[in-house]
Amino acid sequence: MKIACITTSHIPSNTANSIQAMKVCHALSQLGNDIQLWAPHYQTAQWQTLAEKYGLSKPFQVSWLKFTPGLKQYDFAIKSYRAAMQWGAQLIYTWTLQVASIASLCKKPVALELHDYPTGHLGPTLFRIFMQAPGKKLVLTTTHALAQGIQQKFNMTIPNNSLQIAPNGTDPERYADLPSSKIARRKLKLKDKFTVAYTGHFYRGRGIEILLGIARSLTNLQFLWIGGRDEDVAPWQEKLAQEKINNVIITGFIENTRLPLYQAAADLLVMPYEREISGSSGGNIVKVINPMKMFDYLASGRPIIASDIPVFHEILNEKNAFFCPPEDVKAWVSAILFLLDNPQKRKMLARQAREDAQRYSWKSRSQITLAKLDNLLKS
């Protein structure tokens, strides 16, 4: 199938929505579809650069279109849809309500992926237009909570054949032959000490303040903070230096192809999310968040400690993760010490995590999408 994927994410960039879009396109391409991705023209890159940055193996076409910033990318939506039609797209796959609305009004089959509620001045209106338009459509949400919330908010029922609960995914094959924590630390030239690692952004609500408190309390352990934009990382580096905390290593952004080795260097992987979590575009996403790191953590086969946030229980449970109350540093310290002293418990959590990760590959996610789309197109 010729599938035109359209995103307003910056490609290439370090944002989660950029990574997610590239992973979805890659999986659809791996399954034998002809994929072309259109993105706004902020900068361009050769395939090799994209492959390294996003951890991709099978090439697909990426095209960048110029747009007028003052038009809030509505001109990009029109241009990208027209380009997709000229290319001969059989399906529009998009994360962008403007594009989804245009395509649906034109009776073109559309898959719209949502990670949060439709927001902004026109977001809700565009979503209603999309849902009421005559074209065949599939709505993908990353959590059950989001699907339920959208239907309640918009007072509608999305038919089962037009809805896919599509959690984010991982690439289990990239985690298949990871070295032990000790060997991974040696390869990365890290001290061979019990290591607690966090990967991801440093946005508000990600729990970096909690990580700092844990590092203060457990000076005999090594902490690895992996990721973050330069402007977000700098204040924390300064704070660590001011407080003379020397058991924390901040790596900055790590290319996706190298991320599994860094996660393998950990004896514990942590997700210390708070009760209010900012998305890359702002807003509190705590009720619907579905972090990609959660799936990579599972695939890494390392024990996970996660904040006890309701939506996480759609994926995590007491067999594959250890839960702590959000924002309770003492509870987090106690949990780490408990697992430090219980290697058998760590092994049990790690084994189950790796097993559960097999259900959440990007390819299997896209296989479900294609099967639902096939049924829709035949109906």
Backbone hydrogen bonds in HBPLUS format (Angstrom, degrees):
<---DONOR---> <-ACCEPTOR-->    atom                        ^
c    i                          cat <-CA-CA->   ^        H-A-AA   ^      H-
h    n   atom  resd res      DA  || num        DHA   H-A  angle D-A-AA Bond
n    s   type  num  typ     dist DA aas  dist angle  dist       angle   num
A0034-ASP N   A0001-MET O   2.92 MM  33  5.97 149.6  2.02 140.5 150.0     1
A0090-GLN N   A0002-LYS O   2.80 MM  88  5.34 161.0  1.84 143.3 149.7     2
A0003-ILE N   A0034-ASP O   2.91 MM  31  6.17 156.7  1.96 157.4 165.1     3
A0036-GLN N   A0003-ILE O   3.29 MM  33  6.70 155.1  2.36 159.7 161.0     4
A0004-ALA N   A0091-LEU O   2.94 MM  87  6.22 165.9  1.96 173.5 169.0     5
A0093-TYR N   A0004-ALA O   2.84 MM  89  6.02 169.9  1.85 151.7 153.4     6
A0005-CYS N   A0036-GLN O   2.89 MM  31  6.09 162.6  1.92 152.5 157.5     7
A0038-TRP N   A0005-CYS O   2.80 MM  33  6.28 156.4  1.86 160.5 167.6     8
A0006-ILE N   A0093-TYR O   2.93 MM  87  6.39 150.3  2.02 151.2 159.6     9
A0007-THR N   A0038-TRP O   3.09 MM  31  6.44 167.5  2.11 173.4 176.0    10
A0019-ILE N   A0015-THR O   3.10 MM   4  6.46 161.5  2.14 151.9 156.3    11
A0020-GLN N   A0016-ALA O   2.87 MM   4  6.07 164.8  1.89 153.9 158.4    12
A0021-ALA N   A0017-ASN O   3.06 MM   4  6.09 160.3  2.10 138.5 143.5    13
A0022-MET N   A0018-SER O   3.13 MM   4  6.34 162.6  2.16 149.2 153.6    14
A0023-LYS N   A0019-ILE O   2.96 MM   4  6.17 154.7  2.02 151.2 158.5    15
A0024-VAL N   A0020-GLN O   3.01 MM   4  6.23 157.7  2.06 151.0 156.5    16
A0025-CYS N   A0021-ALA O   3.04 MM   4  6.28 167.8  2.06 151.8 154.9    17
A0026-HIS N   A0022-MET O   2.95 MM   4  6.04 158.0  2.00 143.8 150.4    18
A0027-ALA N   A0023-LYS O   2.97 MM   4  6.18 159.9  2.01 147.6 152.3    19
A0028-LEU N   A0024-VAL O   2.99 MM   4  6.25 165.0  2.02 155.7 159.4    20
A0029-SER N   A0025-CYS O   2.94 MM   4  6.13 150.9  2.02 146.0 154.4    21
A0030-GLN N   A0026-HIS O   2.84 MM   4  6.11 153.6  1.90 149.7 157.4    22
A0031-LEU N   A0027-ALA O   3.15 MM   4  6.38 136.3  2.35 141.9 152.4    23
A0033-ASN N   A0028-LEU O   3.38 MM   5  5.99 156.4  2.44 151.7 150.4    24
A0032-GLY N   A0029-SER O   2.99 MM   3  5.41 155.7  2.05 118.2 119.2    25
A0037-LEU N   A0061-GLN O   2.85 MM  24  6.25 164.1  1.87 154.9 157.9    26
A0063-SER N   A0037-LEU O   2.73 MM  26  6.09 167.2  1.74 170.4 174.7    27
A0039-ALA N   A0063-SER O   2.95 MM  24  6.40 150.4  2.04 156.9 166.3    28
A0065-LEU N   A0039-ALA O   2.96 MM  26  6.33 153.8  2.03 154.7 163.3    29
A0042-TYR N   A0040-PRO O   3.04 MM   2  6.00 120.5  2.41 111.3  95.0    30
A0041-HIS N   A0065-LEU O   2.80 MM  24  4.97 140.2  1.95 139.3 131.3    31
A0049-THR N   A0046-GLN O   3.14 MM   3  5.48 122.9  2.48 105.4 118.6    32
A0050-LEU N   A0046-GLN O   3.16 MM   4  6.54 159.5  2.20 152.4 158.4    33
A0051-ALA N   A0047-TRP O   2.76 MM   4  5.98 161.9  1.79 161.7 167.2    34
A0052-GLU N   A0048-GLN O   3.06 MM   4  6.21 157.3  2.11 143.5 148.6    35
A0053-LYS N   A0049-THR O   2.99 MM   4  6.12 163.6  2.02 148.6 153.6    36
A0054-TYR N   A0050-LEU O   2.91 MM   4  5.93 163.7  1.94 153.9 157.7    37
A0055-GLY N   A0051-ALA O   2.85 MM   4  5.34 122.1  2.19 134.5 144.5    38
A0056-LEU N   A0051-ALA O   3.01 MM   5  4.46 156.2  2.07 122.6 130.2    39
A0256-ASN N   A0053-LYS O   3.04 MM 203  5.42 155.5  2.11 128.8 127.8    40
A0071-LEU N   A0068-THR O   2.95 MM   3  5.62 157.8  2.00 124.0 130.9    41
A0072-LYS N   A0069-PRO O   3.04 MM   3  5.51 158.7  2.09 121.3 122.4    42
A0074-TYR N   A0071-LEU O   3.02 MM   3  5.78 171.2  2.03 126.5 129.4    43
A0077-ALA N   A0073-GLN O   2.98 MM   4  6.30 148.9  2.08 141.5 149.0    44
A0078-ILE N   A0074-TYR O   3.16 MM   4  6.50 158.0  2.21 147.7 151.9    45
A0079-LYS N   A0075-ASP O   2.90 MM   4  6.09 169.4  1.91 151.2 154.7    46
A0080-SER N   A0076-PHE O   2.80 MM   4  5.83 166.6  1.82 152.8 156.8    47
A0081-TYR N   A0077-ALA O   3.08 MM   4  6.13 157.0  2.13 140.9 147.3    48
A0082-ARG N   A0078-ILE O   2.99 MM   4  6.19 165.5  2.01 153.1 157.1    49
A0083-ALA N   A0079-LYS O   2.89 MM   4  6.10 159.6  1.93 149.1 155.3    50
A0084-ALA N   A0080-SER O   2.92 MM   4  6.09 152.9  1.99 144.2 151.4    51
A0085-MET N   A0081-TYR O   2.99 MM   4  6.28 153.7  2.06 149.2 156.0    52
A0086-GLN N   A0082-ARG O   2.93 MM   4  6.21 158.4  1.97 152.7 158.6    53
A0087-TRP N   A0083-ALA O   2.98 MM   4  6.15 142.8  2.12 140.8 151.0    54
A0089-ALA N   A0084-ALA O   3.04 MM   5  5.53 170.7  2.05 153.7 153.4    55
A0088-GLY N   A0085-MET O   3.04 MM   3  5.04 139.3  2.21  95.9 108.0    56
A0092-ILE N   A0109-PRO O   3.05 MM  17  6.34 166.6  2.07 152.2 156.3    57
A0111-ALA N   A0092-ILE O   2.77 MM  19  6.22 155.3  1.83 159.7 167.1    58
A0094-THR N   A0111-ALA O   2.87 MM  17  6.28 164.9  1.89 171.6 176.8    59
A0113-GLU N   A0094-THR O   2.92 MM  19  6.29 161.9  1.95 155.3 161.4    60
A0100-ALA N   A0096-THR O   3.00 MM   4  6.26 167.5  2.01 156.7 160.7    61
A0101-SER N   A0097-LEU O   2.87 MM   4  5.97 160.0  1.91 151.9 156.2    62
A0102-ILE N   A0098-GLN O   3.11 MM   4  6.34 165.4  2.13 148.8 152.5    63
A0103-ALA N   A0099-VAL O   2.93 MM   4  6.11 175.9  1.93 161.4 162.5    64
A0104-SER N   A0100-ALA O   2.94 MM   4  5.98 159.4  1.99 145.2 151.4    65
A0105-LEU N   A0101-SER O   2.94 MM   4  6.06 160.6  1.98 149.8 155.0    66
A0106-CYS N   A0102-ILE O   3.03 MM   4  6.26 139.4  2.20 142.2 153.6    67
A0106-CYS N   A0103-ALA O   3.16 MM   3  5.04 124.4  2.49  90.1 104.6    68
A0108-LYS N   A0103-ALA O   2.85 MM   5  5.16 168.0  1.86 155.5 152.3    69
A0107-LYS N   A0104-SER O   2.94 MM   3  4.86 155.8  2.00 105.2 109.3    70
A0110-VAL N   A0136-LYS O   3.02 MM  26  6.51 153.9  2.09 149.5 157.2    71
A0138-LEU N   A0110-VAL O   2.83 MM  28  6.30 146.4  1.94 152.7 162.4    72
A0112-LEU N   A0138-LEU O   2.84 MM  26  6.25 157.8  1.89 167.8 174.5    73
A0140-LEU N   A0112-LEU O   2.83 MM  28  6.08 168.7  1.84 154.2 155.8    74
A0114-LEU N   A0140-LEU O   2.76 MM  26  6.06 167.6  1.78 169.7 171.4    75
A0126-LEU N   A0122-LEU O   2.82 MM   4  5.98 166.6  1.84 167.3 171.1    76
A0127-PHE N   A0123-GLY O   2.95 MM   4  6.17 154.3  2.02 152.6 160.1    77
A0128-ARG N   A0124-PRO O   3.03 MM   4  6.31 156.6  2.09 146.9 152.5    78
A0129-ILE N   A0125-THR O   2.95 MM   4  6.23 158.8  1.99 150.3 156.6    79
A0130-PHE N   A0126-LEU O   2.88 MM   4  6.08 162.1  1.91 148.7 153.6    80
A0131-MET N   A0127-PHE O   2.93 MM   4  6.17 163.0  1.95 151.2 155.2    81
A0132-GLN N   A0128-ARG O   2.91 MM   4  6.01 149.6  2.00 148.7 156.6    82
A0133-ALA N   A0129-ILE O   2.92 MM   4  5.88 131.7  2.16 147.2 158.0    83
A0139-VAL N   A0162-SER O   2.81 MM  23  6.05 170.4  1.82 146.8 148.1    84
A0164-GLN N   A0139-VAL O   2.89 MM  25  6.28 154.9  1.96 158.4 160.8    85
A0141-THR N   A0164-GLN O   3.04 MM  23  6.48 156.7  2.10 158.2 165.1    86
A0166-ALA N   A0141-THR O   2.62 MM  25  5.62 155.4  1.68 152.0 158.2    87
A0147-ALA N   A0143-THR O   3.25 MM   4  6.56 162.6  2.28 144.5 148.7    88
A0148-GLN N   A0144-HIS O   2.89 MM   4  6.12 166.9  1.91 161.9 164.9    89
A0149-GLY N   A0145-ALA O   2.90 MM   4  5.96 156.9  1.95 142.6 149.9    90
A0150-ILE N   A0146-LEU O   2.88 MM   4  6.00 161.9  1.91 153.5 157.2    91
A0151-GLN N   A0147-ALA O   3.19 MM   4  6.34 163.5  2.22 145.1 149.4    92
A0152-GLN N   A0148-GLN O   2.99 MM   4  6.22 153.9  2.06 147.4 154.8    93
A0153-LYS N   A0149-GLY O   2.82 MM   4  5.94 164.3  1.85 151.0 156.0    94
A0154-PHE N   A0150-ILE O   2.94 MM   4  5.99 158.3  1.98 150.2 155.1    95
A0156-MET N   A0151-GLN O   2.99 MM   5  4.98 158.8  2.03 138.9 145.8    96
A0155-ASN N   A0152-GLN O   3.30 MM   3  4.99 156.3  2.36  94.9 101.7    97
A0162-SER N   A0159-PRO O   2.84 MM   3  5.28 155.2  1.90 114.2 122.6    98
A0163-LEU N   A0160-ASN O   3.31 MM   3  5.17 168.9  2.33 104.5 105.9    99
A0170-THR N   A0360-TYR O   2.89 MM 190  6.26 131.1  2.13 143.9 158.4   100
A0362-TRP N   A0170-THR O   3.02 MM 192  5.69 144.8  2.15 155.1 153.3   101
A0174-ARG N   A0171-ASP O   2.86 MM   3  5.58 145.1  1.98 124.0 133.2   102
A0175-TYR N   A0172-PRO O   2.98 MM   3  5.19 150.0  2.08 105.5 115.1   103
A0176-ALA N   A0173-GLU O   3.47 MM   3  5.06 166.6  2.49  96.0  99.2   104
A0184-ALA N   A0180-SER O   2.88 MM   4  6.07 163.4  1.90 156.8 162.1   105
A0185-ARG N   A0181-SER O   2.92 MM   4  6.11 159.5  1.97 150.5 155.5   106
A0186-ARG N   A0182-LYS O   3.09 MM   4  6.36 150.5  2.18 141.4 149.7   107
A0187-LYS N   A0183-ILE O   2.92 MM   4  6.24 155.9  1.98 151.4 157.4   108
A0188-LEU N   A0184-ALA O   3.02 MM   4  6.26 145.8  2.14 145.5 154.8   109
A0190-LEU N   A0185-ARG O   2.81 MM   5  4.92 176.1  1.81 148.7 149.6   110
A0189-LYS N   A0186-ARG O   3.11 MM   3  4.90 155.9  2.17  98.1 105.3   111
A0193-LYS N   A0191-LYS O   2.96 MM   2  5.65 129.3  2.22 106.2  91.2   112
A0222-GLN N   A0194-PHE O   3.00 MM  28  6.09 177.8  2.00 165.0 164.4   113
A0267-ASP N   A0195-THR O   2.79 MM  72  5.28 167.2  1.81 142.7 147.3   114
A0268-LEU N   A0195-THR O   3.20 MM  73  6.61 142.9  2.35 155.8 159.8   115
A0196-VAL N   A0222-GLN O   2.84 MM  26  6.29 158.8  1.89 162.9 168.7   116
A0224-LEU N   A0196-VAL O   2.88 MM  28  6.17 160.1  1.92 148.4 153.1   117
A0197-ALA N   A0268-LEU O   2.91 MM  71  6.30 168.3  1.93 159.3 160.9   118
A0270-VAL N   A0197-ALA O   2.94 MM  73  6.25 158.8  1.99 163.2 167.9   119
A0198-TYR N   A0224-LEU O   2.84 MM  26  6.26 156.0  1.90 166.3 170.9   120
A0226-ILE N   A0198-TYR O   2.71 MM  28  5.93 176.2  1.71 164.5 165.8   121
A0200-GLY N   A0226-ILE O   2.85 MM  26  6.36 145.6  1.97 158.9 170.3   122
A0206-ARG N   A0203-TYR O   3.21 MM   3  5.89 155.2  2.27 141.4 140.4   123
A0278-SER N   A0204-ARG O   3.01 MM  74  5.53 174.8  2.01 149.8 150.5   124
A0274-GLU N   A0205-GLY O   2.88 MM  69  4.88 160.2  1.92 143.3 143.2   125
A0211-LEU N   A0207-GLY O   2.94 MM   4  6.30 155.6  2.00 149.3 156.3   126
A0212-LEU N   A0208-ILE O   2.90 MM   4  6.20 150.4  1.99 147.3 155.2   127
A0213-GLY N   A0209-GLU O   3.05 MM   4  6.36 155.7  2.11 143.5 149.4   128
A0214-ILE N   A0210-ILE O   2.91 MM   4  6.25 153.5  1.98 152.4 159.9   129
A0215-ALA N   A0211-LEU O   2.92 MM   4  6.16 161.5  1.96 149.3 154.2   130
A0216-ARG N   A0212-LEU O   2.96 MM   4  6.24 150.2  2.05 148.0 156.2   131
A0217-SER N   A0213-GLY O   3.18 MM   4  6.39 147.0  2.29 139.3 147.2   132
A0217-SER N   A0214-ILE O   3.03 MM   3  5.13 119.5  2.41  96.2 111.2   133
A0218-LEU N   A0214-ILE O   2.88 MM   4  6.08 147.4  1.99 154.9 164.4   134
A0221-LEU N   A0218-LEU O   3.16 MM   3  5.76 168.9  2.17 118.7 121.9   135
A0223-PHE N   A0247-ASN O   2.82 MM  24  6.06 158.8  1.86 162.0 168.4   136
A0249-ILE N   A0223-PHE O   2.81 MM  26  6.20 157.3  1.86 157.0 163.7   137
A0225-TRP N   A0249-ILE O   2.80 MM  24  6.05 168.7  1.82 160.7 164.7   138
A0251-THR N   A0225-TRP O   3.00 MM  26  6.41 159.6  2.04 159.9 165.6   139
A0227-GLY N   A0252-GLY O   2.98 MM  25  4.47 133.3  2.21 116.3 115.2   140
A0232-ASP N   A0229-ARG O   2.95 MM   3  5.23 134.1  2.17 105.8 119.0   141
A0233-VAL N   A0229-ARG O   2.87 MM   4  6.06 151.8  1.95 159.4 168.8   142
A0234-ALA N   A0230-ASP O   3.04 MM   4  6.06 163.2  2.07 155.0 157.8   143
A0236-TRP N   A0233-VAL O   2.99 MM   3  5.52 126.3  2.28 115.6 129.3   144
A0237-GLN N   A0233-VAL O   3.06 MM   4  6.34 154.0  2.13 155.2 163.1   145
A0238-GLU N   A0234-ALA O   3.00 MM   4  6.26 156.9  2.06 153.7 160.0   146
A0239-LYS N   A0235-PRO O   2.98 MM   4  6.18 150.6  2.07 137.7 145.8   147
A0240-LEU N   A0236-TRP O   2.91 MM   4  6.11 161.4  1.95 149.4 153.6   148
A0241-ALA N   A0237-GLN O   3.06 MM   4  6.26 156.0  2.12 142.7 149.2   149
A0242-GLN N   A0238-GLU O   2.89 MM   4  6.14 158.8  1.94 149.9 155.9   150
A0243-GLU N   A0239-LYS O   3.01 MM   4  6.18 157.5  2.06 150.1 155.3   151
A0245-ILE N   A0240-LEU O   2.93 MM   5  5.09 161.5  1.96 149.8 152.8   152
A0244-LYS N   A0241-ALA O   3.13 MM   3  4.88 151.3  2.22  96.1 104.8   153
A0258-ARG N   A0255-GLU O   2.90 MM   3  5.56 147.7  2.01 119.0 128.0   154
A0259-LEU N   A0256-ASN O   3.26 MM   3  5.07 146.8  2.38  96.1 105.5   155
A0262-TYR N   A0259-LEU O   3.06 MM   3  5.24 116.6  2.48 103.4 118.7   156
A0263-GLN N   A0259-LEU O   2.99 MM   4  6.29 160.4  2.03 160.9 167.0   157
A0264-ALA N   A0260-PRO O   2.84 MM   4  6.00 145.9  1.96 143.1 153.3   158
A0265-ALA N   A0261-LEU O   3.16 MM   4  6.40 127.6  2.44 136.6 148.7   159
A0265-ALA N   A0262-TYR O   3.17 MM   3  5.21 138.9  2.35  95.4 106.7   160
A0266-ALA N   A0263-GLN O   3.17 MM   3  5.62 163.8  2.20 111.6 116.5   161
A0269-LEU N   A0303-PRO O   2.96 MM  34  6.27 161.4  2.00 161.9 167.8   162
A0305-ILE N   A0269-LEU O   2.90 MM  36  6.35 155.2  1.97 158.9 165.9   163
A0271-MET N   A0305-ILE O   2.82 MM  34  6.21 145.6  1.94 158.7 166.9   164
A0307-SER N   A0271-MET O   2.99 MM  36  6.24 145.8  2.11 163.0 153.7   165
A0285-ILE N   A0277-ILE O   2.85 MM   8  5.55 158.2  1.90 154.2 158.5   166
A0282-GLY N   A0279-GLY O   2.94 MM   3  4.84 165.6  1.96 109.1 111.7   167
A0288-VAL N   A0285-ILE O   3.09 MM   3  5.60 149.6  2.18 114.6 123.2   168
A0289-ILE N   A0285-ILE O   2.90 MM   4  5.52 125.2  2.21 164.1 177.2   169
A0294-MET N   A0291-PRO O   3.16 MM   3  5.66 142.5  2.31 108.8 117.5   170
A0295-PHE N   A0292-MET O   3.09 MM   3  5.62 134.1  2.31 112.4 122.4   171
A0296-ASP N   A0292-MET O   3.30 MM   4  6.68 159.2  2.35 151.8 157.9   172
A0297-TYR N   A0293-LYS O   2.73 MM   4  5.87 155.3  1.79 153.6 160.9   173
A0298-LEU N   A0294-MET O   3.14 MM   4  6.34 155.7  2.20 134.9 140.8   174
A0299-ALA N   A0295-PHE O   3.03 MM   4  6.27 162.4  2.06 143.9 148.5   175
A0300-SER N   A0296-ASP O   2.94 MM   4  6.10 138.6  2.12 144.1 154.8   176
A0300-SER N   A0297-TYR O   3.18 MM   3  5.18 128.3  2.47  94.5 108.0   177
A0301-GLY N   A0298-LEU O   3.18 MM   3  5.76 157.8  2.23 113.0 119.4   178
A0322-PHE N   A0304-ILE O   2.84 MM  18  6.15 155.0  1.90 150.4 158.8   179
A0306-ALA N   A0322-PHE O   2.86 MM  16  6.26 154.6  1.92 156.3 164.9   180
A0324-CYS N   A0306-ALA O   2.94 MM  18  6.19 148.1  2.05 149.2 154.7   181
A0309-ILE N   A0307-SER O   2.84 MM   2  5.64 128.9  2.11 110.4  94.5   182
A0308-ASP N   A0324-CYS O   2.72 MM  16  5.45 146.0  1.83 156.7 154.5   183
A0312-PHE N   A0309-ILE O   2.93 MM   3  5.66 143.2  2.07 126.5 136.5   184
A0313-HIS N   A0310-PRO O   3.01 MM   3  5.63 150.2  2.10 116.5 124.7   185
A0314-GLU N   A0311-VAL O   3.15 MM   3  5.72 166.0  2.17 114.5 118.0   186
A0315-ILE N   A0312-PHE O   3.02 MM   3  5.78 159.8  2.06 119.7 125.0   187
A0316-LEU N   A0312-PHE O   2.79 MM   4  5.80 166.5  1.81 166.6 162.2   188
A0320-ASN N   A0317-ASN O   3.20 MM   3  5.66 141.1  2.36 109.4 118.8   189
A0321-ALA N   A0317-ASN O   3.00 MM   4  5.87 123.4  2.33 155.4 170.1   190
A0332-TRP N   A0328-ASP O   3.12 MM   4  6.48 154.6  2.19 151.9 159.5   191
A0333-VAL N   A0329-VAL O   2.88 MM   4  6.19 161.5  1.91 158.3 163.2   192
A0334-SER N   A0330-LYS O   2.98 MM   4  6.18 161.6  2.01 147.6 152.6   193
A0335-ALA N   A0331-ALA O   2.91 MM   4  6.12 153.3  1.98 144.8 152.2   194
A0336-ILE N   A0332-TRP O   2.99 MM   4  6.22 161.7  2.02 152.5 156.5   195
A0337-LEU N   A0333-VAL O   2.99 MM   4  6.22 164.0  2.02 152.0 156.6   196
A0338-PHE N   A0334-SER O   2.84 MM   4  6.01 152.8  1.91 145.7 153.8   197
A0339-LEU N   A0335-ALA O   3.03 MM   4  6.27 164.6  2.05 150.8 153.6   198
A0340-LEU N   A0336-ILE O   2.81 MM   4  5.95 147.7  1.91 146.0 156.4   199
A0341-ASP N   A0337-LEU O   3.06 MM   4  6.22 147.9  2.16 143.3 149.9   200
A0342-ASN N   A0339-LEU O   3.18 MM   3  4.84 154.4  2.25  94.5 102.3   201
A0345-LYS N   A0342-ASN O   3.10 MM   3  5.44 122.5  2.44 106.6 119.7   202
A0346-ARG N   A0342-ASN O   3.16 MM   4  6.55 155.9  2.22 150.6 157.9   203
A0347-LYS N   A0343-PRO O   2.97 MM   4  6.24 155.0  2.04 146.8 152.9   204
A0348-MET N   A0344-GLN O   3.03 MM   4  6.32 156.4  2.09 147.0 152.9   205
A0349-LEU N   A0345-LYS O   3.02 MM   4  6.25 166.6  2.04 154.5 157.4   206
A0350-ALA N   A0346-ARG O   2.94 MM   4  6.05 162.7  1.97 150.6 155.9   207
A0351-ARG N   A0347-LYS O   2.90 MM   4  5.99 162.1  1.93 149.7 154.4   208
A0352-GLN N   A0348-MET O   3.14 MM   4  6.30 166.8  2.16 149.1 152.3   209
A0353-ALA N   A0349-LEU O   2.93 MM   4  6.06 153.9  2.00 146.0 154.1   210
A0354-ARG N   A0350-ALA O   3.04 MM   4  6.27 167.3  2.05 153.7 155.6   211
A0355-GLU N   A0351-ARG O   3.14 MM   4  6.34 158.2  2.19 144.5 150.8   212
A0356-ASP N   A0352-GLN O   2.88 MM   4  6.06 162.1  1.91 153.0 157.4   213
A0357-ALA N   A0353-ALA O   3.00 MM   4  6.17 143.5  2.14 147.9 157.7   214
A0358-GLN N   A0355-GLU O   3.32 MM   3  5.85 150.1  2.42 108.9 115.9   215
A0359-ARG N   A0356-ASP O   3.10 MM   3  5.83 158.8  2.15 119.1 124.6   216
A0360-TYR N   A0357-ALA O   2.95 MM   3  5.35 160.7  1.99 115.1 121.5   217
A0365-ARG N   A0361-SER O   3.08 MM   4  6.28 156.7  2.14 147.9 154.6   218
A0366-SER N   A0362-TRP O   3.01 MM   4  6.26 158.4  2.06 146.3 151.4   219
A0367-GLN N   A0363-LYS O   2.85 MM   4  6.12 143.8  1.98 147.9 159.0   220
A0368-ILE N   A0364-SER O   3.19 MM   4  6.44 154.4  2.26 145.1 149.6   221
A0369-THR N   A0365-ARG O   3.16 MM   4  6.51 156.2  2.22 143.2 150.0   222
A0370-LEU N   A0366-SER O   2.88 MM   4  6.10 164.1  1.91 151.7 154.7   223
A0371-ALA N   A0367-GLN O   3.00 MM   4  6.18 154.4  2.06 144.7 151.8   224
A0372-LYS N   A0368-ILE O   3.00 MM   4  6.23 160.1  2.04 152.2 157.0   225
A0373-LEU N   A0369-THR O   2.90 MM   4  6.13 159.0  1.94 151.0 157.6   226
A0374-ASP N   A0370-LEU O   2.85 MM   4  5.96 153.5  1.92 144.5 151.7   227
A0375-ASN N   A0371-ALA O   3.12 MM   4  6.37 158.6  2.17 145.3 149.9   228
A0376-LEU N   A0372-LYS O   2.95 MM   4  6.23 155.3  2.01 146.7 154.0   229
A0377-LEU N   A0373-LEU O   2.85 MM   4  6.03 165.5  1.87 155.7 158.8   230
A0378-LYS N   A0374-ASP O   3.11 MM   4  6.24 139.8  2.27 140.7 150.8   231
A0379-SER N   A0375-ASN O   3.12 MM   4  6.21 128.0  2.40 137.9 150.4   232
A0379-SER N   A0376-LEU O   3.14 MM   3  5.22 138.5  2.32  97.8 109.5   233
